[in-house]
Amino acid sequence: MSVTTTRTAGSTRVPAQRRAPRQQAAVAALDAALQESGCILVSTSVVETGCTIAFYDARSLGRAVDVLADAATRAGDDQLAARARQRGSAAWKVTARPQTWAGAAGDPDACDNRSATTWHLDIPAADIVPSAAALLA
């Protein structure tokens, strides 16, 4: 008796945790509203603790913070506005990271208009839906 082992094409990745539809919609709304306000977004990613929005430059980050904080103030949520403006112990975290670039053929020297740093705004999970609701109000 012979035994044959067949290996199927599979992925060794662990599937990502699923997000609630409400949270997915809120992240999409944040992304769209910030782009419409004139911010240059590099990426938006959902992480375990909330979402991280990467901006092309500090000017876009500053505009996004102003847009989010002003929307929260208009919605009557002064605490959310303060967190968005990085005030208090529960302030949203802002970090700067170097950008990596590749031109059309993978050559970094072939890139036009590049910034040396991306600016990241970390929005806690508890603030994602209220922020999106304030922007859409």
Buried (B, 14 or more C-beta within 10 A) or exposed (E): EEEEEEEEEEEEEEEEEEBEEEBEBBBEBBBBBBBEBEBBBBEBEBEEEBBBBBBBBBBBBBBBBBBBBBBBBEBEBEEBBBBBBEEEEEEBEBEEEEBEBEEEEEEEEEEEEEBEBBBBBBBBBEBBBBBBBBBEE
